[in-house]
């Protein structure tokens, strides 16, 4: 996951102060949701066509699926950080 590509409003980024805290809150903070899905590179043209056809639809590329196990956050300085466990609703 590219930390700089996550769709987080600027006022929210300013609220948390650090990029790391902003990313942590965006990924596991609770009640704000966005649909996350993958698309094979050969189908990217079709996806872009859908984005053009649907008014108000904004798609954001936030990362790439690789064969390496696990999910990492890649910060602007190149540092990699494993994604934590996520939000616990009843924890």
MOPAC internal coordinates of N, CA, C and O (Angstrom, degrees):
PM7 1SCF
backbone

  N    0.0000 0     0.00 0     0.00 0    0    0    0
  C    1.4539 1     0.00 0     0.00 0    1    0    0
  C    1.5250 1   107.66 1     0.00 0    2    1    0
  O    1.2310 1   120.95 1   -53.45 1    3    2    1
  N    1.3159 1   115.80 1   126.55 1    3    2    1
  C    1.4631 1   121.75 1   176.70 1    5    3    2
  C    1.5250 1   108.28 1   -82.14 1    6    5    3
  O    1.2310 1   120.30 1   -70.44 1    7    6    5
  N    1.3238 1   117.03 1   109.56 1    7    6    5
  C    1.4648 1   122.17 1  -176.31 1    9    7    6
  C    1.5249 1   112.08 1   -58.25 1   10    9    7
  O    1.2310 1   120.05 1   145.73 1   11   10    9
  N    1.3188 1   117.51 1   -34.27 1   11   10    9
  C    1.4638 1   120.15 1  -177.76 1   13   11   10
  C    1.5277 1   112.22 1   -76.80 1   14   13   11
  O    1.2310 1   119.78 1   165.06 1   15   14   13
  N    1.3326 1   118.03 1   -14.94 1   15   14   13
  C    1.4613 1   121.47 1  -178.05 1   17   15   14
  C    1.5263 1   113.37 1   -94.74 1   18   17   15
  O    1.2310 1   119.73 1   168.89 1   19   18   17
  N    1.3210 1   118.12 1   -11.11 1   19   18   17
  C    1.4630 1   119.52 1  -178.74 1   21   19   18
  C    1.5266 1   110.66 1   -60.41 1   22   21   19
  O    1.2310 1   120.02 1   -45.81 1   23   22   21
  N    1.3399 1   117.57 1   134.19 1   23   22   21
  C    1.4636 1   120.41 1  -178.65 1   25   23   22
  C    1.5269 1   111.84 1   -76.86 1   26   25   23
  O    1.2310 1   120.91 1   -93.08 1   27   26   25
  N    1.3194 1   115.86 1    86.92 1   27   26   25
  C    1.4634 1   122.47 1   179.39 1   29   27   26
  C    1.5233 1   107.37 1  -121.69 1   30   29   27
  O    1.2310 1   120.55 1   -50.60 1   31   30   29
  N    1.3320 1   116.55 1   129.40 1   31   30   29
  C    1.4667 1   120.41 1  -179.50 1   33   31   30
  C    1.5278 1   110.87 1   -60.01 1   34   33   31
  O    1.2310 1   121.05 1   -32.23 1   35   34   33
  N    1.3171 1   115.60 1   147.77 1   35   34   33
  C    1.4740 1   120.50 1  -177.92 1   37   35   34
  C    1.5225 1   112.36 1   -60.31 1   38   37   35
  O    1.2310 1   119.67 1   140.86 1   39   38   37
  N    1.3381 1   118.23 1   -39.14 1   39   38   37
  C    1.4626 1   119.02 1   179.54 1   41   39   38
  C    1.5313 1   111.29 1   -65.55 1   42   41   39
  O    1.2310 1   119.93 1   147.99 1   43   42   41
  N    1.3289 1   117.74 1   -32.01 1   43   42   41
  C    1.4675 1   120.50 1   175.87 1   45   43   42
  C    1.5222 1   110.06 1   -70.32 1   46   45   43
  O    1.2310 1   120.46 1   138.70 1   47   46   45
  N    1.3392 1   116.73 1   -41.30 1   47   46   45
  C    1.4709 1   119.55 1   177.36 1   49   47   46
  C    1.5257 1   110.31 1   -58.49 1   50   49   47
  O    1.2310 1   120.34 1   138.10 1   51   50   49
  N    1.3253 1   116.96 1   -41.90 1   51   50   49
  C    1.4607 1   121.00 1   179.28 1   53   51   50
  C    1.5188 1   112.73 1   -67.63 1   54   53   51
  O    1.2310 1   120.41 1   146.47 1   55   54   53
  N    1.3153 1   116.81 1   -33.53 1   55   54   53
  C    1.4691 1   121.45 1  -178.65 1   57   55   54
  C    1.5232 1   111.98 1   -62.08 1   58   57   55
  O    1.2310 1   120.05 1   135.87 1   59   58   57
  N    1.3341 1   117.50 1   -44.13 1   59   58   57
  C    1.4593 1   120.20 1  -175.75 1   61   59   58
  C    1.5147 1   113.18 1   -82.81 1   62   61   59
  O    1.2310 1   119.82 1   163.83 1   63   62   61
  N    1.3014 1   117.95 1   -16.17 1   63   62   61
  C    1.4596 1   120.14 1   175.57 1   65   63   62
  C    1.5094 1   115.07 1    83.73 1   66   65   63
  O    1.2310 1   119.87 1   111.83 1   67   66   65
  N    1.3124 1   117.84 1   -68.17 1   67   66   65
  C    1.4589 1   119.79 1  -177.18 1   69   67   66
  C    1.5218 1   110.44 1   -93.32 1   70   69   67
  O    1.2310 1   121.23 1   -29.78 1   71   70   69
  N    1.3215 1   115.26 1   150.22 1   71   70   69
  C    1.4622 1   120.47 1   177.29 1   73   71   70
  C    1.5171 1   110.30 1   -62.20 1   74   73   71
  O    1.2310 1   119.97 1   139.92 1   75   74   73
  N    1.3182 1   117.66 1   -40.08 1   75   74   73
  C    1.4656 1   121.14 1  -179.38 1   77   75   74
  C    1.5185 1   111.46 1   -61.27 1   78   77   75
  O    1.2310 1   120.08 1   135.61 1   79   78   77
  N    1.3233 1   117.46 1   -44.39 1   79   78   77
  C    1.4681 1   121.47 1   179.09 1   81   79   78
  C    1.5246 1   110.26 1   -66.23 1   82   81   79
  O    1.2310 1   119.97 1   140.20 1   83   82   81
  N    1.3223 1   117.65 1   -39.80 1   83   82   81
  C    1.4614 1   121.91 1   178.41 1   85   83   82
  C    1.5229 1   110.48 1   -60.91 1   86   85   83
  O    1.2310 1   120.29 1   133.06 1   87   86   85
  N    1.3245 1   117.05 1   -46.94 1   87   86   85
  C    1.4676 1   121.59 1  -179.78 1   89   87   86
  C    1.5206 1   109.98 1   -63.93 1   90   89   87
  O    1.2310 1   119.80 1   136.26 1   91   90   89
  N    1.3260 1   117.99 1   -43.74 1   91   90   89
  C    1.4643 1   121.31 1   179.67 1   93   91   90
  C    1.5291 1   110.67 1   -60.02 1   94   93   91
  O    1.2310 1   120.08 1   134.98 1   95   94   93
  N    1.3264 1   117.44 1   -45.02 1   95   94   93
  C    1.4577 1   121.21 1   179.51 1   97   95   94
  C    1.5289 1   111.50 1   -66.58 1   98   97   95
  O    1.2310 1   120.35 1   140.89 1   99   98   97
  N    1.3348 1   116.94 1   -39.11 1   99   98   97
  C    1.4655 1   120.67 1   179.67 1  101   99   98
  C    1.5216 1   111.33 1   -64.80 1  102  101   99
  O    1.2310 1   120.03 1   142.49 1  103  102  101
  N    1.3159 1   117.55 1   -37.51 1  103  102  101
  C    1.4597 1   120.85 1  -176.81 1  105  103  102
  C    1.5258 1   113.79 1   -84.89 1  106  105  103
  O    1.2310 1   119.72 1   151.77 1  107  106  105
  N    1.3200 1   118.13 1   -28.23 1  107  106  105
  C    1.4615 1   119.20 1  -172.51 1  109  107  106
  C    1.5225 1   114.14 1  -137.62 1  110  109  107
  O    1.2310 1   120.09 1  -167.40 1  111  110  109
  N    1.3268 1   117.44 1    12.60 1  111  110  109
  C    1.4544 1   120.61 1  -171.90 1  113  111  110
  C    1.5080 1   117.11 1   -77.19 1  114  113  111
  O    1.2310 1   119.08 1   169.40 1  115  114  113
  N    1.3101 1   119.37 1   -10.60 1  115  114  113
  C    1.4562 1   117.42 1   175.79 1  117  115  114
  C    1.5073 1   116.48 1   129.92 1  118  117  115
  O    1.2310 1   120.00 1    73.70 1  119  118  117
  N    1.3259 1   117.61 1  -106.30 1  119  118  117
  C    1.4603 1   121.30 1  -160.47 1  121  119  118
  C    1.5208 1   118.73 1   -96.99 1  122  121  119
  O    1.2310 1   118.11 1  -173.97 1  123  122  121
  N    1.2923 1   121.20 1     6.03 1  123  122  121
  C    1.4645 1   121.35 1   175.27 1  125  123  122
  C    1.5159 1   107.99 1   -99.44 1  126  125  123
  O    1.2310 1   120.63 1   -51.08 1  127  126  125
  N    1.3371 1   116.40 1   128.92 1  127  126  125
  C    1.4562 1   120.17 1  -173.55 1  129  127  126
  C    1.5208 1   112.05 1  -125.62 1  130  129  127
  O    1.2310 1   120.94 1   -32.61 1  131  130  129
  N    1.2885 1   115.81 1   147.39 1  131  130  129
  C    1.4601 1   123.56 1   169.60 1  133  131  130
  C    1.5135 1   106.15 1  -136.34 1  134  133  131
  O    1.2310 1   120.98 1   -31.31 1  135  134  133
  N    1.3146 1   115.73 1   148.69 1  135  134  133
  C    1.4525 1   120.72 1   178.23 1  137  135  134
  C    1.5217 1   108.57 1   -75.31 1  138  137  135
  O    1.2310 1   120.76 1   -47.73 1  139  138  137
  N    1.3203 1   116.16 1   132.27 1  139  138  137
  C    1.4567 1   122.42 1   179.51 1  141  139  138
  C    1.5173 1   108.23 1  -118.23 1  142  141  139
  O    1.2310 1   120.60 1   -50.68 1  143  142  141
  N    1.3243 1   116.46 1   129.32 1  143  142  141
  C    1.4569 1   119.97 1   178.31 1  145  143  142
  C    1.5095 1   109.50 1  -151.58 1  146  145  143
  O    1.2310 1   121.39 1   -12.15 1  147  146  145
  N    1.3301 1   114.95 1   167.85 1  147  146  145
  C    1.4561 1   120.91 1   178.58 1  149  147  146
  C    1.5219 1   109.51 1  -114.78 1  150  149  147
  O    1.2310 1   121.29 1   -24.96 1  151  150  149
  N    1.3202 1   115.13 1   155.04 1  151  150  149
  C    1.4620 1   122.09 1   178.00 1  153  151  150
  C    1.5239 1   107.58 1  -138.75 1  154  153  151
  O    1.2310 1   121.15 1   -49.25 1  155  154  153
  N    1.3110 1   115.41 1   130.75 1  155  154  153
  C    1.4617 1   119.62 1   175.70 1  157  155  154
  C    1.5275 1   108.27 1   -64.27 1  158  157  155
  O    1.2310 1   119.54 1   -40.81 1  159  158  157
  N    1.3246 1   118.48 1   139.19 1  159  158  157
  C    1.4741 1   120.79 1  -178.72 1  161  159  158
  C    1.5310 1   114.04 1   -51.89 1  162  161  159
  O    1.2310 1   119.87 1   148.92 1  163  162  161
  N    1.3292 1   117.85 1   -31.08 1  163  162  161
  C    1.4725 1   119.71 1   179.19 1  165  163  162
  C    1.5181 1   112.46 1   -68.93 1  166  165  163
  O    1.2310 1   119.73 1   162.02 1  167  166  165
  N    1.3185 1   118.12 1   -17.98 1  167  166  165
  C    1.4688 1   122.95 1  -178.76 1  169  167  166
  C    1.5342 1   112.86 1  -100.94 1  170  169  167
  O    1.2310 1   120.05 1  -177.79 1  171  170  169
  N    1.3006 1   117.50 1     2.21 1  171  170  169
  C    1.4620 1   121.47 1  -175.47 1  173  171  170
  C    1.5267 1   112.17 1   -60.53 1  174  173  171
  O    1.2310 1   119.90 1   141.66 1  175  174  173
  N    1.3170 1   117.80 1   -38.34 1  175  174  173
  C    1.4651 1   120.79 1   178.23 1  177  175  174
  C    1.5144 1   112.31 1   -59.91 1  178  177  175
  O    1.2310 1   120.48 1   138.50 1  179  178  177
  N    1.3183 1   116.69 1   -41.50 1  179  178  177
  C    1.4674 1   120.87 1   178.24 1  181  179  178
  C    1.5237 1   110.88 1   -64.47 1  182  181  179
  O    1.2310 1   120.76 1   139.57 1  183  182  181
  N    1.3190 1   116.16 1   -40.43 1  183  182  181
  C    1.4595 1   119.95 1   179.56 1  185  183  182
  C    1.5227 1   110.76 1   -64.25 1  186  185  183
  O    1.2310 1   120.11 1   136.77 1  187  186  185
  N    1.3159 1   117.39 1   -43.23 1  187  186  185
  C    1.4650 1   120.53 1   178.35 1  189  187  186
  C    1.5262 1   111.23 1   -63.15 1  190  189  187
  O    1.2310 1   120.31 1   145.45 1  191  190  189
  N    1.3364 1   117.02 1   -34.55 1  191  190  189
  C    1.4659 1   120.90 1   176.77 1  193  191  190
  C    1.5263 1   110.62 1   -63.89 1  194  193  191
  O    1.2310 1   120.15 1   139.08 1  195  194  193
  N    1.3253 1   117.31 1   -40.92 1  195  194  193
  C    1.4637 1   121.30 1   177.58 1  197  195  194
  C    1.5210 1   110.00 1   -63.00 1  198  197  195
  O    1.2310 1   120.26 1   137.59 1  199  198  197
  N    1.3249 1   117.11 1   -42.41 1  199  198  197
  C    1.4644 1   120.59 1  -179.93 1  201  199  198
  C    1.5295 1   110.58 1   -60.50 1  202  201  199
  O    1.2310 1   120.19 1   140.33 1  203  202  201
  N    1.3309 1   117.25 1   -39.67 1  203  202  201
  C    1.4663 1   120.62 1   179.04 1  205  203  202
  C    1.5293 1   111.97 1   -68.16 1  206  205  203
  O    1.2310 1   120.19 1   146.98 1  207  206  205
  N    1.3182 1   117.23 1   -33.02 1  207  206  205
  C    1.4636 1   121.81 1  -176.07 1  209  207  206
  C    1.5268 1   114.21 1   -80.29 1  210  209  207
  O    1.2310 1   119.79 1   151.82 1  211  210  209
  N    1.3197 1   118.00 1   -28.18 1  211  210  209
  C    1.4604 1   121.87 1  -174.77 1  213  211  210
  C    1.5247 1   109.81 1   -97.85 1  214  213  211
  O    1.2310 1   121.10 1   -67.13 1  215  214  213
  N    1.3203 1   115.51 1   112.87 1  215  214  213
  C    1.4676 1   120.84 1  -179.09 1  217  215  214
  C    1.5246 1   110.75 1   -60.39 1  218  217  215
  O    1.2310 1   120.56 1   -48.13 1  219  218  217
  N    1.3149 1   116.53 1   131.87 1  219  218  217
  C    1.4545 1   122.39 1   176.98 1  221  219  218
  C    1.5208 1   115.45 1    82.44 1  222  221  219
  O    1.2310 1   120.03 1   174.78 1  223  222  221
  N    1.3210 1   117.54 1    -5.22 1  223  222  221
  C    1.4624 1   120.14 1  -179.78 1  225  223  222
  C    1.5227 1   109.51 1   -79.81 1  226  225  223
  O    1.2310 1   121.00 1   -55.07 1  227  226  225
  N    1.3357 1   115.69 1   124.93 1  227  226  225
  C    1.4578 1   120.68 1   176.97 1  229  227  226
  C    1.5178 1   107.58 1  -126.62 1  230  229  227
  O    1.2310 1   120.90 1   -63.27 1  231  230  229
  N    1.3199 1   115.89 1   116.73 1  231  230  229
  C    1.4617 1   121.81 1   178.03 1  233  231  230
  C    1.5189 1   109.20 1   -99.43 1  234  233  231
  O    1.2310 1   120.72 1   -38.14 1  235  234  233
  N    1.3280 1   116.22 1   141.86 1  235  234  233
  C    1.4580 1   121.20 1  -178.36 1  237  235  234
  C    1.5258 1   109.37 1  -127.32 1  238  237  235
  O    1.2310 1   120.62 1   -56.82 1  239  238  237
  N    1.3212 1   116.42 1   123.18 1  239  238  237
  C    1.4660 1   121.89 1   176.35 1  241  239  238
  C    1.5251 1   107.31 1   -81.19 1  242  241  239
  O    1.2310 1   120.49 1   -63.99 1  243  242  241
  N    1.3404 1   116.67 1   116.01 1  243  242  241
  C    1.4722 1   119.68 1  -176.58 1  245  243  242
  C    1.5171 1   113.50 1  -113.72 1  246  245  243
  O    1.2310 1   120.04 1   177.88 1  247  246  245
  N    1.3370 1   117.53 1    -2.12 1  247  246  245
  C    1.4558 1   117.45 1  -179.22 1  249  247  246
  C    1.5068 1   112.73 1   175.63 1  250  249  247
  O    1.2310 1   121.82 1     6.50 1  251  250  249
  N    1.3220 1   114.13 1  -173.50 1  251  250  249
  C    1.4582 1   122.03 1  -177.25 1  253  251  250
  C    1.5196 1   109.24 1  -136.51 1  254  253  251
  O    1.2310 1   120.83 1   -42.81 1  255  254  253
  N    1.3177 1   116.02 1   137.19 1  255  254  253
  C    1.4607 1   121.15 1   175.67 1  257  255  254
  C    1.5166 1   108.18 1   -82.78 1  258  257  255
  O    1.2310 1   121.03 1   -47.23 1  259  258  257
  N    1.3274 1   115.64 1   132.77 1  259  258  257
  C    1.4621 1   121.67 1   178.82 1  261  259  258
  C    1.5261 1   109.19 1  -125.68 1  262  261  259
  O    1.2310 1   120.95 1    -5.61 1  263  262  261
  N    1.3126 1   115.78 1   174.39 1  263  262  261
  C    1.4705 1   120.15 1   177.90 1  265  263  262
  C    1.5267 1   112.19 1   -78.20 1  266  265  263
  O    1.2310 1   119.87 1   164.61 1  267  266  265
  N    1.3170 1   117.86 1   -15.39 1  267  266  265
  C    1.4601 1   122.11 1  -178.61 1  269  267  266
  C    1.5281 1   109.67 1   -68.49 1  270  269  267
  O    1.2310 1   119.51 1   -51.08 1  271  270  269
  N    1.3377 1   118.54 1   128.92 1  271  270  269
  C    1.4731 1   120.60 1   179.72 1  273  271  270
  C    1.5274 1   111.64 1   -64.79 1  274  273  271
  O    1.2310 1   120.79 1   -30.24 1  275  274  273
  N    1.3114 1   116.10 1   149.76 1  275  274  273
  C    1.4510 1   121.99 1   176.44 1  277  275  274
  C    1.5103 1   112.94 1    94.58 1  278  277  275
  O    1.2310 1   121.71 1    -9.39 1  279  278  277
  N    1.3263 1   114.33 1   170.61 1  279  278  277
  C    1.4535 1   121.69 1   179.18 1  281  279  278
  C    1.5240 1   107.70 1  -124.31 1  282  281  279
  O    1.2310 1   120.59 1   -53.45 1  283  282  281
  N    1.3127 1   116.47 1   126.55 1  283  282  281
  C    1.4659 1   121.68 1   179.32 1  285  283  282
  C    1.5149 1   110.47 1  -117.56 1  286  285  283
  O    1.2310 1   121.31 1   -32.11 1  287  286  285
  N    1.3154 1   115.10 1   147.89 1  287  286  285
  C    1.4577 1   122.29 1   169.84 1  289  287  286
  C    1.5220 1   105.86 1   -95.56 1  290  289  287
  O    1.2310 1   120.35 1   -50.37 1  291  290  289
  N    1.3145 1   116.94 1   129.63 1  291  290  289
  C    1.4615 1   121.10 1   177.93 1  293  291  290
  C    1.5249 1   106.98 1  -108.17 1  294  293  291
  O    1.2310 1   120.90 1   -64.92 1  295  294  293
  N    1.3202 1   115.89 1   115.08 1  295  294  293
  C    1.4623 1   122.16 1  -177.97 1  297  295  294
  C    1.5220 1   110.28 1   -81.43 1  298  297  295
  O    1.2310 1   120.85 1   -14.78 1  299  298  297
  N    1.3167 1   115.97 1   165.22 1  299  298  297
  C    1.4556 1   122.03 1  -178.25 1  301  299  298
  C    1.5145 1   114.20 1   -56.64 1  302  301  299
  O    1.2310 1   120.08 1   152.05 1  303  302  301
  N    1.3302 1   117.45 1   -27.95 1  303  302  301
  C    1.4650 1   120.93 1   179.79 1  305  303  302
  C    1.5327 1   112.19 1   -88.90 1  306  305  303
  O    1.2310 1   120.21 1  -174.30 1  307  306  305
  N    1.3495 1   117.21 1     5.70 1  307  306  305
  C    1.4603 1   121.11 1   178.12 1  309  307  306
  C    1.5180 1   115.13 1    93.10 1  310  309  307
  O    1.2310 1   120.49 1   170.07 1  311  310  309
  N    1.3349 1   116.66 1    -9.93 1  311  310  309
  C    1.4693 1   119.69 1   178.69 1  313  311  310
  C    1.5198 1   110.73 1   -63.43 1  314  313  311
  O    1.2310 1   120.67 1   -37.82 1  315  314  313
  N    1.3354 1   116.33 1   142.18 1  315  314  313
  C    1.4650 1   122.55 1   176.81 1  317  315  314
  C    1.5233 1   108.49 1  -108.48 1  318  317  315
  O    1.2310 1   121.13 1   -41.81 1  319  318  317
  N    1.3132 1   115.45 1   138.19 1  319  318  317
  C    1.4588 1   121.46 1  -179.94 1  321  319  318
  C    1.5279 1   107.74 1  -136.67 1  322  321  319
  O    1.2310 1   119.72 1   -53.65 1  323  322  321
  N    1.3293 1   118.13 1   126.35 1  323  322  321
  C    1.4703 1   119.48 1   177.79 1  325  323  322
  C    1.5237 1   110.70 1   -63.36 1  326  325  323
  O    1.2310 1   120.66 1   -36.71 1  327  326  325
  N    1.3300 1   116.34 1   143.29 1  327  326  325
  C    1.4635 1   121.20 1   176.65 1  329  327  326
  C    1.5186 1   108.05 1   -72.40 1  330  329  327
  O    1.2310 1   121.11 1   -41.66 1  331  330  329
  N    1.3367 1   115.49 1   138.34 1  331  330  329
  C    1.4557 1   120.50 1   179.64 1  333  331  330
  C    1.5197 1   112.32 1   -74.39 1  334  333  331
  O    1.2310 1   120.68 1    11.92 1  335  334  333
  N    1.3105 1   116.30 1  -168.08 1  335  334  333
  C    1.4668 1   122.44 1  -173.21 1  337  335  334
  C    1.5189 1   113.44 1   -73.39 1  338  337  335
  O    1.2310 1   119.21 1   156.53 1  339  338  337
  N    1.3344 1   119.12 1   -23.47 1  339  338  337
  C    1.4542 1   120.63 1  -178.08 1  341  339  338
  C    1.5135 1   112.43 1   101.18 1  342  341  339
  O    1.2310 1   121.22 1     4.07 1  343  342  341
  N    1.3040 1   115.27 1  -175.93 1  343  342  341
  C    1.4608 1   122.14 1  -176.56 1  345  343  342
  C    1.5212 1   110.92 1   -80.73 1  346  345  343
  O    1.2310 1   120.31 1   -45.57 1  347  346  345
  N    1.3168 1   117.00 1   134.43 1  347  346  345
  C    1.4676 1   122.69 1   176.64 1  349  347  346
  C    1.5183 1   108.24 1  -105.23 1  350  349  347
  O    1.2310 1   119.74 1   -68.96 1  351  350  349
  N    1.3236 1   118.10 1   111.04 1  351  350  349
  C    1.4660 1   121.80 1  -177.29 1  353  351  350
  C    1.5209 1   113.06 1   -66.55 1  354  353  351
  O    1.2310 1   120.51 1   142.75 1  355  354  353
  N    1.3209 1   116.63 1   -37.25 1  355  354  353
  C    1.4545 1   119.71 1  -175.91 1  357  355  354
  C    1.5234 1   111.86 1  -119.41 1  358  357  355
  O    1.2310 1   120.90 1  -152.06 1  359  358  357
  N    1.3297 1   115.88 1    27.94 1  359  358  357
  C    1.4521 1   120.41 1  -175.70 1  361  359  358
  C    1.4850 1   115.84 1   -86.83 1  362  361  359
  O    1.2310 1   120.10 1   180.00 1  363  362  361

